[in-house]
Amino acid sequence: MTSTSRVALVTGGSKGIGLAMVKHLVAQGCQVITCSRHADTWLDCVAQEPALAGVDYTPLDIAETAQTEDWFKAIQIRYGQLDVAVNNASPMLASKGTFEQVETADLQATLQQDFWSHALCLKLELALMAKGGAIVNISSVNGLRPTPNAAMYSAAKHALEGLTRSVALEAVKKGVRVNAVAPGVTWTPRWIARQQDEPVIRESVSEVVPIGRFAEPEEIVHAVDFLLSDNARYIIGHTLVVDGGLSLT
């Protein structure tokens, strides 16, 4: 995407894919709006990357409906509309384990965080978009295949896939495109944290990926950027899988 005036929203912009997306959009000259649950993490990002100082950041848990609705009201007052949006936020998985043994509250938390929060943001973004707008939902290869020991996360991503396609057919009537990107294993802080307990996790997981490695966040960003751009203006309700062949195995 090569606009110097667009207003772009990215949820979960302080780490991983979200942070890489924010940096990319800032470099393209967009006015970027983002959020995350921990302000300290964002302040560290700004300290390391002064170019991020112009980003409109709000500390926010988008799984909290009232907070999120208030945030979008503030965006409307300040900017009037959105041009593009990327629904990316995804906290540490709360419901890992065999489905019948996971605490009910943890299952509900995953559904709230990995589906409902995205659905709510999608609804509110559409209300702020006019013809020419574009939205990309960050899904997962786990939304395309079964995922034992992360069943609710997989279900949430399957739901996001269905929502993307259904809403795409509605939104295209007003000239707004909705698509998704489904990353495979991507080397982000979530995996880096796991590496502390499992030192060889990067090597062992890479062995099951046909391309033989993790994706870098920037590689996912390139796919998102394409779907946001006019080069993808004829693509509606599509999920672009970026997984090094993982979903083919």
PENORUR-V539623 format. One line per field, one symbol per residue. ss: DSSP state (H for helix, E for strand, L for the rest). phi: phi as a letter, one per 20 degrees, with the letter a starting at -180 (. if undefined). burial: I if it has 9 or more other C-alpha atoms within 8 Angstrom, else O. A space follows every 10 residues. Layout:
ss=???
phi=???
burial=???
This chain:
ss=LLLLLLEEEE ELLLLHHHHH HHHHHHHLLL EEEEEELLHH HHHHHHHHLH HHHHLEEEEL LLLLHHHHHH HHHHHHHHHL LLLEEEELLL LLLLLLLLHH HLLHHHHHHH HHHHHHHHHH HHHHHHHLLL LLLEEEEELL HHHLLLLLLL HHHHHHHHHH HHHHHHHHHH HHHHLLEEEE EEELLELLHH HHHHHHHLLL HHHHHHLLLL LLLLELHHHH HHHHHHHHLH HHLLLLLLEE EELLLHHHL
phi=.cedcfecdc emedblffff fggffffenf eddbbaecfg fffffffecg fefefedcfa dffegfffff ffffffffdn bddbbcedgb fgfedfpfgf effgffffff fffdcgffff fggffgfddd gofbcceeea ffedbfcgmb ffffffffff fffgfffgff fffdndeccb cdfefcfcgf ffffffecgd fffffgfeeg fnaffegfff gfffgfffef fdfddcmdde eccmngfee
burial=OOOOOIIIII IIIIIIIIII IIIIIIOIII IIIIIIOOIO OIOOIIOOOO OIOOIOOOII IIIOIOIIIO OIOOIIOOOO IIIIIIIIIO OOOOIIIIIO OIOOOIIOII IIIIIIIIII IIOIIIOIII OOIIIIIIII IIIIOOOOOI IIIIIIIIII IOIIIIIIIO IIOOIIIIII IIIIOIIIOO IIOIIOOOOO IIOOIIIOII OIIIIIIIOI IOIIIIIIIO OIIOIIIIIO IIIIIIIOO
